[in-house]
Amino acid sequence: MSSPDFLRDIVAQTRERLAHEPPADRAAAERAARARAPHALTQALSKDGVNIIAEIKAASPSAGDIVVDPNIEAIATDYKTGGAAAISIITERDAFKGSRDWIARAAAASGLPVLMKDFVVDEAQLVRGVAAGAGAILLLASLLDAPRIRDFIAYLDQFTCDALIEVHDERELERAVGGGARMIGVNNRNLRDFGVDLATSERLSQMIPDDVIRVAESGIKTRRDIDHLRRFGFHAFLVGESLLRQNDRAAAVGRLLS
């Protein structure tokens, strides 16, 4: 029996859903962009020291339910109190049970820049994300070639919205660099089988240009993990499930920073 390919299945569901959605509202995206600080995630992650992007997600294909019907405002406030630099929201609704509506709620509750994480394959998704209040949008190099990455970054620049280009292997990193990525996230989780290995960040760090903001994603649970990855040039860290499962999420963020 062949192994499951979660990424392929999720993208197929995404394309099917996009075919039935109404046209994206560019005017709404322009209004939302004017209402927030430009390139806020770049500013947040350019500060010295450790910068935590704390994630909100309800479920995942690998873990099942994580937080059923999450209290977005409470979680976002806890992350802010703990010292997070930004918040990530997984908005994919089928496999991750997310919602774009959570973006504005998290931003209003925390005042932090919000990164929208989804499986972006179409320009309309960028418009909808900006209109929903995202200050940054994740782009998967596994789904986009270098010219498409460059086009999407330029499109988001029209809305002063950042693009975090996520990679998992050397080929994807070449696409990201070739596409002019200014912010690269190395996902230690393989989105095809959801296996996790921090060595992915170690290996790919050697190929990331010095002027690019580096974000390590997935598999980060302790301050020891962060200190280890800092030796490879990372100073921003996206942490989700290990924070969400804590009773005191503010204290959990604080422990990663202390």
SULNORKA-V366760 format. One record per helix or strand of 2 or more residues. SS is the DSSP state (helix for helix, strand for strand). FROM is the first residue (numbers start at 1). TO is the last residue. If there is no record, write none. Layout:
BEGIN
SS,FROM,TO / SS,FROM,TO
END
This chain:
BEGIN
helix,6,18 / helix,26,34 / helix,40,45 / strand,51,56 / strand,59,60 / strand,64,65 / helix,72,82 / strand,86,90 / helix,101,110 / strand,113,117 / helix,123,131 / strand,136,140 / helix,146,157 / strand,162,167 / helix,170,178 / strand,183,187 / helix,199,205 / strand,213,217 / helix,223,230 / strand,236,239 / helix,241,244 / helix,249,257
END
